[in-house]
Amino acid sequence: MKNMYTDEGSPLYPRLGPYFTDGRRRVDYVLAYQIQKPNSIRRQSSKFSDNNFIRRLRRSMSMRSSRAPLQPKEDPEIAAQKQRTDYHEDDKRFRREEFEENLLETGLELEKDEGSKIPGIGFLKIHAPWDVLCREAEFMKLKMPTKKVYEVKQGSNLVEKIRLFIHKVTTPLHPKVDANRPQSVKSLSHPFSREKQHLLLANGVYTSAYPLHDLLYEQWASYSVFYKYQPIGLIRKYFGEKVGLYFAWLGVYTQMLIPAAIVGVIVFLYGCATVDDNIPSMEICDPRNNITMCPLCDHACSYWKLVTACGTARASHLFDNPATVFFSIFMALWAVLFMEHWKRRQMRLNYIWDLTGFGEEEEVRQRFQVTCNADEKVKLTCTDRMPAYLTTVVMMSFMILVTFAIVFGVILYRISIKAALHMSNYPVARSNIRATVKTTAAIINLIVIIIMDEIYGAIARWLNTLGEVPKTDKSYEERLIFKTFVLKFVNAFTPIVYLAFFRGRLVGRPGNYLYVVGSYRMEECAHAGCLMELCIQLCITMLGKQLIQNNLFEIGIPKLKKLLRRRKSDMEEEVNKSLQRHEKDHILGPFVGLSPEYMEMIIQFGMVTLFVASFPLAPLFALLNNIIEIRLDAKKFVMELRRPIAAKAKDIGIWYNLLRGLSKVAVIVNAFVISFTSDFIPRLVYQYMYSLDGTMHGFVNHTLSYFNVSDFQPGTDPLQPMHLGYKVDVCRYKDYREPPSSSAPYELSKEFWAVLAARLAFVVVFQNVVMLMSDFVDWLIPDIPKDISLQIHKEKILMVELFMKEEQGKRLAARDNHNQDNCTSLPSANQSPAQPRSRPATHAVFWEKKRKEREANVAPVYNM
């Protein structure tokens, strides 16, 4: 390598940002390592030459073989530990030097910086010259643009016209990048050939490896451009296709949330506008009905008036109204449209980024090994892996049971705190029992979900390395994603599923309630149903996860880690401002992949689609969160994390399958929510089967059964039976059961079975109709835009034409050379006439090469 330093170690040129000391060669990659030299003798840089390497190698080997004997006064254990430490440091130094010599042999240019302002850290700056880049591009089959360009014609169908119209209307919202590049012209590209090459770092030899950050803040990461589209092209060039596809998917998802949020707000406003005309809530709020309800808990609770549930009944109508059914159908179709829109957008990006022929070639992942002793390692066999698989299944099942146990603990909290508040002497506590219990229980669930999410993530990573032996890195990552998704999905949705489908179902009736853990009576739903509590739980969980886990943690934790790394390095603020680019990037956090970003969006997608029938405002809250999330992730990627190595990808992988599975499950879940959680089906059954005038008048009285207070079990009757000021002989409770005076008292009535049959029928009809509509939309919209498929076909034809013209040019050039040779060597009179020459050798070699390539089924490589 060229000597860029003087003998004293000072640079010959001043340092200029992310460049070598000459100010001309750009730093493309940085390797950091630990150094043990004291500050007083650290040198700012070092030489890289063959003689210098051999000299250091000999000195290192001589130090190993000629160590001074231990002094008698020194502790032998401490001396032995120091000797082992020195040996390991010399071994690491030798391995670094050997590795760096290999880098030099490949044509890379290196420059060391061991005099940085970060104590104990040295940096190896790497620059890849242009010829090395060209060689690696050919080896990696990168598609390079040719001089041949062609016009990209836009589609003429209705969908493309709508897309072009929207693009024209939203032109001011697009970032001002690549403004001079015509969008209707595209260069032909051709792939080169070679397998991927990774920079392998020995364990402990280098502490970190990363490319340097550049400028990508003003057009993307700034909050002042939150209303604009993302510069996806620049993101792809800066981070690679894999990161570019994530932000493109996040942008499409956020864009599709706009119509869902608008429709959800309209449904909510419809509930607000019709709440005063809702007959069931009017009957509950009418004090003239004078309906006395049975106690909500044993012994401590007393009788209560139905009119006290007026506020809950009116609030429930905001989310439980006929428009909810329409919104559930709309969201099911919205999910299908979103998936189709993303597939088309992804295909368009593949075409623009020249990924249409990209086949992901993965490195075979090294098999996991178990250590038998200090000198022997054997690979895991099928019999060795079997206990590991069983351990994975058992551990995941155990963690799911832990989640169920936590939810059950919150249920016991609600039951006990409700009884305690009923026994309280404070009027304020007794007046807001339902609101207090619902809100505090939802907050406790949120805190538990956030804590368990971190625990489940660590457990999933441990289980994924326990004994599985995936063949590729992609398979390893997909298994980790699936385990993490299962655990976090169960953690987030178990409380919501309980409220939606189990609470109020396993209760019993007055005089014969169901008890758990001794004397804890299972909790009931309010008279208006459990939909309001489900809405509260979903709202607090969704907003809390987005505000605390997704946004606050993403801002606070990286900044805290960055501050700790600065303090660990004992750097002051002025010193930190004077750091070079590679030193500043070393302080940043390491890039851990896109799985956390995808995971939080997938969980959010589940909350938007699965229980949207109970919370129409979920798309609105998701939209507001994602507008902030895009810029927050951008700022984190640019300013808080080290720049990752660019990785190619043509799709979002397993995340698409998870999204598609959630969209399918959402149809079934919403069908059950409408049928069993809300009162939509009981209202329809009453209106068309039992109502005398075909209206909802009398619906509340129809849903309430009678109970004779003399049938209470001993010890369960109220302590204060005169709480309402009069003696109660009969109380009411919500259920379809026979009255006490019938021949089968308290048995399920025929109305119960009629409502149950209607609910099951609705689930079947709703599921099949929505699935049929979804499949029709999926069939109607092609996965590949028509204009893209035509352009790909046209590009192949033009590529063939280009090759034919090149071959024709080569033949003409060879013919001209042949004619010139004939003119310069004309035969004299006494010379025999020239014999006819065969086909030029260049053409023979060319066609022989093509023949061999066709036989070997290898794509030819042309210089363009």
TORROKE-386099 format. One record per residue (C-alpha): residue number from 1; residue in one letter; z, x, y. Coordinates in steps of 0.05 Angstrom, whole numbers. Example, Ala and Ser with C-alpha at 12.3 -4.5 7.8 and 13.67 -1.06 7.14 Angstrom:
REM TORROKE-386099
seq:type:c3:c1:c2
1:A:156:246:-90
2:S:143:273:-21
//
This chain:
REM TORROKE-386099
seq:type:c3:c1:c2
1:M:0:0:0
2:K:-13:23:71
3:N:47:56:104
4:M:69:9:159
5:Y:132:47:177
6:T:152:112:208
7:D:197:161:171
8:E:257:133:208
9:G:242:64:182
10:S:223:33:249
11:P:161:-10:253
12:L:99:18:285
13:Y:83:-51:315
14:P:129:-103:345
15:R:147:-163:302
16:L:107:-225:320
17:G:131:-289:286
18:P:108:-302:215
19:Y:66:-239:212
20:F:73:-169:186
21:T:96:-116:236
22:D:24:-102:255
23:G:18:-172:284
24:R:-47:-184:246
25:R:-31:-200:174
26:R:2:-267:164
27:V:62:-275:118
28:D:40:-322:62
29:Y:101:-319:18
30:V:172:-292:19
31:L:218:-267:-36
32:A:292:-259:-19
33:Y:340:-215:-58
34:Q:411:-189:-52
35:I:423:-118:-28
36:Q:487:-79:-36
37:K:476:-25:16
38:P:528:-21:73
39:N:507:-44:142
40:S:510:26:172
41:I:456:55:128
42:R:411:-6:120
43:R:340:8:138
44:Q:297:-43:171
45:S:239:-32:124
46:S:214:13:68
47:K:150:44:41
48:F:109:21:-17
49:S:70:78:-48
50:D:61:104:-118
51:N:98:169:-104
52:N:155:132:-71
53:F:160:84:-130
54:I:161:140:-182
55:R:213:178:-141
56:R:258:117:-136
57:L:248:102:-210
58:R:267:173:-230
59:R:328:172:-184
60:S:349:105:-214
61:M:342:131:-285
62:S:379:195:-269
63:M:436:155:-239
64:R:443:117:-304
65:S:444:179:-347
66:S:487:224:-304
67:R:546:184:-280
68:A:608:222:-259
69:P:668:217:-306
70:L:723:169:-290
71:Q:780:196:-249
72:P:848:195:-284
73:K:882:160:-225
74:E:834:101:-225
75:D:846:40:-268
76:P:799:44:-328
77:E:785:-31:-327
78:I:766:-31:-253
79:A:723:31:-263
80:A:687:0:-322
81:Q:675:-64:-282
82:K:646:-24:-225
83:Q:602:15:-273
84:R:575:-50:-303
85:T:562:-77:-233
86:D:524:-15:-213
87:Y:485:-17:-277
88:H:464:-89:-265
89:E:445:-74:-193
90:D:403:-15:-215
91:D:371:-57:-269
92:K:353:-111:-219
93:R:325:-60:-171
94:F:283:-29:-225
95:R:256:-97:-246
96:R:240:-114:-173
97:E:202:-50:-163
98:E:164:-59:-227
99:F:146:-131:-208
100:E:125:-109:-138
101:E:80:-56:-166
102:N:46:-110:-207
103:L:36:-151:-144
104:L:4:-91:-111
105:E:-43:-82:-169
106:T:-68:-153:-161
107:G:-89:-138:-89
108:L:-31:-169:-52
109:E:-1:-133:8
110:L:74:-126:13
111:E:125:-109:67
112:K:200:-103:58
113:D:253:-121:108
114:E:323:-99:88
115:G:350:-95:159
116:S:351:-169:172
117:K:406:-203:211
118:I:429:-240:149
119:P:480:-194:116
120:G:468:-176:44
121:I:398:-206:40
122:G:332:-169:37
123:F:263:-199:44
124:L:197:-182:12
125:K:140:-209:54
126:I:74:-221:17
127:H:4:-227:47
128:A:-57:-248:7
129:P:-121:-217:34
130:W:-185:-258:38
131:D:-217:-227:-23
132:V:-156:-242:-64
133:L:-156:-314:-41
134:C:-230:-322:-58
135:R:-218:-292:-127
136:E:-158:-338:-141
137:A:-196:-399:-115
138:E:-251:-384:-165
139:F:-201:-375:-221
140:M:-164:-440:-203
141:K:-227:-483:-201
142:L:-215:-503:-129
143:K:-270:-547:-100
144:M:-301:-510:-42
145:P:-347:-543:9
146:T:-421:-523:10
147:K:-469:-523:68
148:K:-500:-587:42
149:V:-473:-649:78
150:Y:-491:-722:69
151:E:-476:-787:104
152:V:-419:-830:77
153:K:-442:-902:81
154:Q:-389:-956:88
155:G:-388:-1016:41
156:S:-418:-1081:64
157:N:-374:-1130:25
158:L:-321:-1174:56
159:V:-262:-1130:36
160:E:-293:-1068:67
161:K:-311:-1105:131
162:I:-239:-1129:137
163:R:-215:-1058:125
164:L:-261:-1029:178
165:F:-241:-1083:227
166:I:-167:-1068:217
167:H:-181:-994:224
168:K:-217:-1006:289
169:V:-162:-1050:317
170:T:-108:-1000:298
171:T:-145:-939:325
172:P:-92:-926:379
173:L:-39:-922:324
174:H:-74:-865:287
175:P:-51:-794:303
176:K:-99:-752:345
177:V:-118:-701:292
178:D:-187:-680:269
179:A:-216:-718:327
180:N:-279:-676:328
181:R:-294:-685:255
182:P:-344:-741:241
183:Q:-316:-791:191
184:S:-385:-810:165
185:V:-404:-740:142
186:K:-378:-704:80
187:S:-394:-636:51
188:L:-412:-627:-22
189:S:-358:-591:-62
190:H:-362:-555:-128
191:P:-305:-533:-173
192:F:-293:-461:-193
193:S:-258:-441:-258
194:R:-191:-409:-276
195:E:-123:-429:-301
196:K:-62:-433:-256
197:Q:-21:-371:-243
198:H:52:-376:-226
199:L:96:-324:-194
200:L:150:-312:-246
201:L:217:-291:-218
202:A:269:-258:-263
203:N:337:-291:-264
204:G:380:-259:-210
205:V:327:-208:-190
206:Y:305:-251:-131
207:T:350:-305:-102
208:S:296:-349:-72
209:A:221:-354:-62
210:Y:185:-397:-10
211:P:125:-400:37
212:L:140:-402:111
213:H:141:-464:154
214:D:88:-476:207
215:L:82:-528:262
216:L:79:-600:238
217:Y:129:-636:281
218:E:99:-669:342
219:Q:47:-710:304
220:W:92:-730:246
221:A:167:-715:247
222:S:182:-737:318
223:Y:215:-805:326
224:S:171:-817:387
225:V:111:-830:341
226:F:146:-879:295
227:Y:95:-933:310
228:K:36:-890:291
229:Y:3:-877:224
230:Q:20:-813:188
231:P:-28:-753:190
232:I:-37:-754:115
233:G:-92:-702:117
234:L:-48:-652:153
235:I:11:-668:106
236:R:-34:-654:46
237:K:-58:-588:76
238:Y:13:-568:94
239:F:52:-588:31
240:G:-2:-601:-21
241:E:-30:-663:-55
242:K:35:-682:-91
243:V:76:-688:-28
244:G:17:-718:9
245:L:10:-774:-43
246:Y:84:-791:-36
247:F:80:-800:39
248:A:14:-837:31
249:W:47:-885:-19
250:L:107:-893:27
251:G:61:-910:84
252:V:22:-962:43
253:Y:88:-993:19
254:T:115:-997:90
255:Q:50:-1027:114
256:M:50:-1080:60
257:L:122:-1099:78
258:I:98:-1126:145
259:P:67:-1191:119
260:A:125:-1200:69
261:A:176:-1192:126
262:I:138:-1242:170
263:V:136:-1294:115
264:G:210:-1281:98
265:V:230:-1292:170
266:I:190:-1357:172
267:V:226:-1381:109
268:F:293:-1364:140
269:L:275:-1399:205
270:Y:253:-1460:165
271:G:322:-1463:134
272:C:354:-1458:203
273:A:310:-1513:230
274:T:323:-1562:173
275:V:398:-1549:162
276:D:417:-1610:204
277:D:370:-1654:163
278:N:396:-1631:95
279:I:428:-1692:64
280:P:473:-1656:12
281:S:505:-1611:65
282:M:513:-1671:111
283:E:550:-1708:55
284:I:596:-1648:43
285:C:611:-1643:118
286:D:624:-1718:126
287:P:700:-1728:127
288:R:692:-1802:111
289:N:676:-1785:39
290:N:748:-1761:29
291:I:733:-1723:-36
292:T:793:-1687:-66
293:M:775:-1625:-107
294:C:814:-1594:-165
295:P:852:-1528:-153
296:L:812:-1463:-153
297:C:866:-1424:-190
298:D:926:-1440:-234
299:H:995:-1455:-206
300:A:987:-1419:-139
301:C:928:-1460:-114
302:S:933:-1533:-94
303:Y:884:-1590:-84
304:W:834:-1583:-28
305:K:784:-1625:11
306:L:709:-1617:-1
307:V:697:-1621:73
308:T:728:-1551:81
309:A:667:-1523:45
310:C:621:-1549:101
311:G:606:-1481:130
312:T:588:-1451:62
313:A:543:-1511:46
314:R:505:-1505:112
315:A:497:-1430:105
316:S:472:-1437:33
317:H:416:-1482:58
318:L:388:-1424:99
319:F:369:-1389:33
320:D:368:-1447:-16
321:N:313:-1494:8
322:P:244:-1516:-18
323:A:210:-1459:20
324:T:247:-1409:-25
325:V:203:-1429:-84
326:F:140:-1417:-43
327:F:168:-1350:-21
328:S:182:-1328:-92
329:I:110:-1343:-113
330:F:85:-1307:-51
331:M:126:-1245:-66
332:A:101:-1244:-138
333:L:30:-1243:-113
334:W:49:-1194:-58
335:A:73:-1145:-110
336:V:7:-1149:-147
337:L:-32:-1140:-82
338:F:10:-1081:-64
339:M:-4:-1047:-131
340:E:-78:-1061:-125
341:H:-80:-1037:-53
342:W:-46:-972:-72
343:K:-93:-959:-130
344:R:-153:-967:-83
345:R:-120:-924:-30
346:Q:-103:-871:-82
347:M:-175:-870:-107
348:R:-200:-863:-36
349:L:-153:-804:-24
350:N:-176:-772:-89
351:Y:-247:-777:-64
352:I:-231:-749:5
353:W:-189:-693:-23
354:D:-240:-676:-78
355:L:-193:-695:-135
356:T:-240:-743:-172
357:G:-254:-692:-226
358:F:-186:-660:-226
359:G:-153:-655:-294
360:E:-81:-633:-289
361:E:-72:-571:-329
362:E:2:-561:-344
363:E:37:-499:-366
364:V:70:-507:-433
365:R:144:-511:-422
366:Q:186:-459:-458
367:R:224:-488:-517
368:F:298:-496:-509
369:Q:338:-445:-548
370:V:409:-441:-575
371:T:446:-376:-580
372:C:474:-360:-649
373:N:503:-293:-629
374:A:494:-239:-577
375:D:430:-212:-607
376:E:397:-271:-641
377:K:363:-334:-613
378:V:330:-388:-654
379:K:289:-447:-634
380:L:315:-517:-644
381:T:287:-552:-705
382:C:280:-627:-716
383:T:346:-629:-753
384:D:380:-591:-696
385:R:352:-639:-643
386:M:373:-702:-680
387:P:446:-698:-659
388:A:423:-684:-587
389:Y:381:-748:-587
390:L:440:-787:-615
391:T:485:-757:-562
392:T:436:-778:-507
393:V:433:-850:-532
394:V:509:-853:-541
395:M:523:-823:-472
396:M:475:-869:-436
397:S:504:-929:-473
398:F:574:-906:-455
399:M:556:-899:-381
400:I:525:-969:-381
401:L:590:-995:-411
402:V:628:-958:-357
403:T:586:-996:-305
404:F:603:-1062:-339
405:A:676:-1043:-339
406:I:675:-1028:-265
407:V:642:-1095:-250
408:F:695:-1129:-293
409:G:749:-1093:-253
410:V:720:-1121:-189
411:I:721:-1190:-221
412:L:795:-1182:-235
413:Y:805:-1159:-164
414:R:772:-1223:-137
415:I:814:-1267:-183
416:S:880:-1233:-165
417:I:868:-1227:-90
418:K:847:-1300:-87
419:A:913:-1321:-119
420:A:952:-1274:-74
421:L:920:-1302:-11
422:H:934:-1373:-33
423:M:1008:-1355:-41
424:S:1009:-1320:27
425:N:1051:-1350:84
426:Y:1003:-1327:138
427:P:957:-1383:162
428:V:901:-1335:180
429:A:899:-1306:110
430:R:898:-1376:78
431:S:843:-1402:124
432:N:790:-1349:106
433:I:803:-1337:32
434:R:731:-1345:8
435:A:701:-1301:62
436:T:753:-1247:53
437:V:746:-1244:-22
438:K:669:-1244:-20
439:T:663:-1191:33
440:T:716:-1142:7
441:A:690:-1148:-64
442:A:619:-1133:-41
443:I:643:-1072:-1
444:I:681:-1046:-62
445:N:618:-1055:-104
446:L:578:-1016:-52
447:I:627:-958:-51
448:V:628:-955:-127
449:I:552:-957:-131
450:I:545:-899:-82
451:I:595:-856:-119
452:M:569:-872:-188
453:D:497:-858:-166
454:E:515:-785:-155
455:I:552:-781:-221
456:Y:496:-814:-260
457:G:445:-766:-229
458:A:485:-706:-254
459:I:494:-738:-323
460:A:420:-752:-329
461:R:403:-679:-313
462:W:454:-656:-364
463:L:427:-703:-418
464:N:356:-681:-404
465:T:373:-608:-420
466:L:419:-625:-478
467:G:370:-619:-535
468:E:302:-647:-518
469:V:242:-601:-525
470:P:185:-629:-483
471:K:118:-593:-489
472:T:102:-594:-414
473:D:137:-594:-348
474:K:108:-663:-334
475:S:139:-692:-397
476:Y:206:-660:-380
477:E:204:-690:-310
478:E:184:-759:-335
479:R:241:-761:-385
480:L:290:-741:-330
481:I:263:-794:-283
482:F:268:-848:-336
483:K:340:-831:-354
484:T:360:-828:-280
485:F:324:-893:-265
486:V:358:-931:-322
487:L:428:-908:-302
488:K:419:-920:-228
489:F:383:-986:-238
490:V:440:-1012:-281
491:N:491:-986:-231
492:A:458:-1020:-172
493:F:439:-1087:-203
494:T:496:-1103:-251
495:P:541:-1136:-198
496:I:481:-1175:-172
497:V:461:-1198:-242
498:Y:532:-1221:-255
499:L:533:-1263:-192
500:A:465:-1292:-205
501:F:469:-1311:-279
502:F:541:-1306:-305
503:R:590:-1326:-252
504:G:609:-1399:-258
505:R:576:-1406:-326
506:L:634:-1385:-370
507:V:690:-1422:-334
508:G:710:-1482:-375
509:R:738:-1544:-342
510:P:805:-1567:-313
511:G:856:-1571:-368
512:N:815:-1524:-413
513:Y:795:-1463:-372
514:L:772:-1396:-400
515:Y:821:-1339:-392
516:V:811:-1264:-397
517:V:862:-1207:-400
518:G:919:-1255:-411
519:S:926:-1304:-353
520:Y:865:-1286:-310
521:R:822:-1349:-304
522:M:748:-1337:-296
523:E:724:-1350:-226
524:E:681:-1409:-205
525:C:624:-1415:-157
526:A:630:-1454:-92
527:H:606:-1525:-91
528:A:540:-1503:-59
529:G:530:-1454:-117
530:C:534:-1378:-124
531:L:471:-1366:-84
532:M:509:-1352:-20
533:E:553:-1301:-53
534:L:492:-1270:-86
535:C:460:-1265:-17
536:I:522:-1231:12
537:Q:526:-1181:-45
538:L:452:-1165:-41
539:C:454:-1158:35
540:I:514:-1111:36
541:T:488:-1070:-22
542:M:419:-1063:7
543:L:440:-1048:78
544:G:497:-1003:56
545:K:453:-961:9
546:Q:399:-954:62
547:L:448:-937:119
548:I:498:-894:82
549:Q:465:-866:20
550:N:392:-860:43
551:N:398:-845:117
552:L:467:-818:133
553:F:469:-774:71
554:E:399:-748:84
555:I:418:-729:155
556:G:490:-708:146
557:I:490:-670:80
558:P:431:-623:95
559:K:460:-607:164
560:L:529:-595:133
561:K:500:-549:80
562:K:459:-512:133
563:L:522:-503:175
564:L:561:-477:115
565:R:506:-427:98
566:R:507:-402:170
567:R:583:-394:169
568:K:579:-360:101
569:S:530:-310:131
570:D:578:-300:191
571:M:523:-312:241
572:E:535:-332:312
573:E:493:-382:350
574:E:457:-329:393
575:V:441:-288:331
576:N:414:-350:296
577:K:367:-364:355
578:S:338:-294:350
579:L:323:-298:276
580:Q:251:-290:252
581:R:215:-345:216
582:H:228:-319:146
583:E:302:-311:162
584:K:308:-381:190
585:D:274:-410:129
586:H:322:-374:83
587:I:380:-412:116
588:L:346:-479:101
589:G:361:-517:38
590:P:318:-509:-24
591:F:265:-561:-41
592:V:290:-600:-102
593:G:229:-644:-113
594:L:207:-714:-96
595:S:248:-752:-148
596:P:306:-770:-100
597:E:257:-796:-49
598:Y:219:-838:-99
599:M:283:-863:-132
600:E:312:-893:-70
601:M:247:-928:-54
602:I:240:-955:-125
603:I:311:-984:-122
604:Q:294:-1015:-55
605:F:230:-1044:-84
606:G:272:-1076:-138
607:M:318:-1108:-87
608:V:259:-1133:-47
609:T:224:-1166:-107
610:L:275:-1182:-161
611:F:323:-1227:-122
612:V:281:-1245:-62
613:A:292:-1319:-77
614:S:364:-1311:-55
615:F:352:-1265:5
616:P:286:-1277:42
617:L:305:-1226:96
618:A:304:-1168:46
619:P:231:-1148:63
620:L:249:-1146:137
621:F:309:-1100:126
622:A:267:-1057:80
623:L:212:-1052:133
624:L:261:-1030:187
625:N:292:-979:141
626:N:225:-950:120
627:I:201:-941:191
628:I:261:-896:201
629:E:256:-867:131
630:I:186:-840:141
631:R:205:-799:203
632:L:272:-781:172
633:D:239:-753:110
634:A:187:-718:154
635:K:241:-685:196
636:K:279:-665:133
637:F:217:-634:101
638:V:198:-596:164
639:M:265:-575:192
640:E:319:-580:139
641:L:285:-557:74
642:R:245:-496:56
643:R:171:-507:51
644:P:153:-522:-21
645:I:96:-490:-59
646:A:35:-535:-54
647:A:23:-572:-119
648:K:-37:-613:-140
649:A:-33:-684:-166
650:K:-82:-742:-169
651:D:-31:-798:-175
652:I:43:-813:-168
653:G:55:-809:-243
654:I:110:-848:-278
655:W:132:-880:-213
656:Y:71:-926:-215
657:N:91:-951:-284
658:L:162:-965:-260
659:L:135:-1004:-200
660:R:89:-1044:-244
661:G:145:-1059:-293
662:L:191:-1082:-236
663:S:137:-1128:-209
664:K:129:-1161:-277
665:V:205:-1169:-286
666:A:211:-1198:-216
667:V:172:-1260:-236
668:I:220:-1275:-293
669:V:282:-1259:-252
670:N:262:-1303:-193
671:A:245:-1360:-240
672:F:316:-1358:-269
673:V:347:-1350:-199
674:I:311:-1413:-174
675:S:324:-1451:-238
676:F:397:-1433:-255
677:T:428:-1402:-192
678:S:404:-1449:-138
679:D:409:-1525:-137
680:F:334:-1534:-131
681:I:325:-1563:-201
682:P:387:-1609:-200
683:R:362:-1637:-134
684:L:293:-1652:-162
685:V:322:-1684:-225
686:Y:368:-1728:-184
687:Q:314:-1748:-134
688:Y:263:-1769:-186
689:M:308:-1794:-243
690:Y:375:-1820:-216
691:S:367:-1835:-142
692:L:363:-1909:-126
693:D:319:-1901:-64
694:G:284:-1836:-82
695:T:324:-1796:-30
696:M:380:-1745:-36
697:H:434:-1794:-15
698:G:490:-1793:-66
699:F:471:-1725:-95
700:V:539:-1693:-82
701:N:577:-1749:-116
702:H:528:-1745:-174
703:T:543:-1672:-187
704:L:620:-1681:-187
705:S:659:-1701:-249
706:Y:729:-1733:-252
707:F:793:-1703:-279
708:N:860:-1737:-291
709:V:915:-1691:-264
710:S:961:-1712:-321
711:D:916:-1673:-369
712:F:934:-1605:-339
713:Q:961:-1555:-388
714:P:1035:-1538:-380
715:G:1046:-1486:-327
716:T:977:-1493:-295
717:D:989:-1552:-248
718:P:997:-1537:-173
719:L:1064:-1515:-146
720:Q:1053:-1558:-85
721:P:1020:-1623:-109
722:M:1035:-1657:-42
723:H:998:-1604:-2
724:L:948:-1655:25
725:G:1004:-1704:45
726:Y:992:-1753:-12
727:K:997:-1757:-87
728:V:934:-1740:-125
729:D:920:-1776:-190
730:V:846:-1756:-200
731:C:811:-1695:-174
732:R:737:-1676:-175
733:Y:702:-1613:-200
734:K:629:-1592:-202
735:D:600:-1604:-271
736:Y:563:-1656:-312
737:R:618:-1684:-358
738:E:642:-1751:-381
739:P:700:-1784:-343
740:P:770:-1788:-373
741:S:762:-1862:-389
742:S:701:-1853:-433
743:S:701:-1850:-509
744:A:688:-1775:-506
745:P:727:-1751:-446
746:Y:706:-1687:-413
747:E:647:-1676:-459
748:L:579:-1654:-430
749:S:541:-1715:-405
750:K:468:-1733:-416
751:E:455:-1712:-343
752:F:474:-1641:-362
753:W:422:-1638:-418
754:A:369:-1669:-373
755:V:381:-1616:-319
756:L:382:-1560:-371
757:A:315:-1583:-401
758:A:285:-1586:-331
759:R:310:-1516:-315
760:L:281:-1486:-378
761:A:215:-1522:-367
762:F:212:-1496:-296
763:V:223:-1424:-320
764:V:166:-1430:-370
765:V:118:-1463:-321
766:F:135:-1417:-262
767:Q:129:-1354:-304
768:N:62:-1372:-335
769:V:31:-1398:-271
770:V:52:-1338:-230
771:M:31:-1289:-285
772:L:-37:-1324:-290
773:M:-47:-1319:-215
774:S:-25:-1246:-215
775:D:-73:-1228:-271
776:F:-129:-1265:-234
777:V:-116:-1225:-171
778:D:-113:-1161:-212
779:W:-180:-1178:-244
780:L:-211:-1199:-178
781:I:-196:-1134:-141
782:P:-230:-1072:-172
783:D:-188:-1010:-178
784:I:-242:-966:-147
785:P:-273:-987:-81
786:K:-347:-1001:-88
787:D:-366:-953:-33
788:I:-326:-897:-65
789:S:-359:-907:-133
790:L:-427:-906:-100
791:Q:-411:-843:-60
792:I:-386:-807:-122
793:H:-451:-825:-158
794:K:-491:-803:-98
795:E:-452:-737:-94
796:K:-469:-721:-166
797:I:-543:-733:-153
798:L:-543:-690:-91
799:M:-506:-635:-128
800:V:-560:-634:-181
801:E:-614:-632:-127
802:L:-579:-575:-93
803:F:-576:-535:-158
804:M:-650:-548:-171
805:K:-669:-524:-101
806:E:-628:-461:-111
807:E:-662:-447:-177
808:Q:-730:-459:-146
809:G:-713:-411:-90
810:K:-692:-358:-139
811:R:-758:-366:-176
812:L:-798:-360:-112
813:A:-758:-298:-91
814:A:-770:-266:-159
815:R:-845:-282:-154
816:D:-849:-250:-85
817:N:-815:-188:-111
818:H:-864:-186:-168
819:N:-924:-191:-121
820:Q:-896:-136:-76
821:D:-888:-91:-136
822:N:-962:-104:-155
823:C:-986:-88:-85
824:T:-949:-23:-79
825:S:-973:2:-147
826:L:-1048:-13:-148
827:P:-1085:24:-205
828:S:-1134:79:-186
829:A:-1205:83:-214
830:N:-1186:131:-269
831:Q:-1125:91:-288
832:S:-1125:37:-339
833:P:-1114:-33:-312
834:A:-1042:-56:-309
835:Q:-1018:-96:-368
836:P:-994:-166:-353
837:R:-918:-168:-342
838:S:-872:-216:-375
839:R:-826:-267:-340
840:P:-779:-233:-290
841:A:-715:-207:-321
842:T:-672:-245:-272
843:H:-700:-312:-296
844:A:-693:-293:-368
845:V:-621:-274:-357
846:F:-608:-337:-317
847:W:-636:-385:-369
848:E:-604:-347:-426
849:K:-538:-354:-390
850:K:-548:-429:-381
851:R:-566:-436:-455
852:K:-503:-400:-477
853:E:-460:-441:-429
854:R:-489:-506:-456
855:E:-475:-483:-527
856:A:-404:-463:-509
857:N:-395:-529:-469
858:V:-372:-490:-408
859:A:-391:-513:-338
860:P:-436:-463:-302
861:V:-413:-428:-239
862:Y:-461:-421:-181
863:N:-453:-381:-118
864:M:-464:-426:-59
//
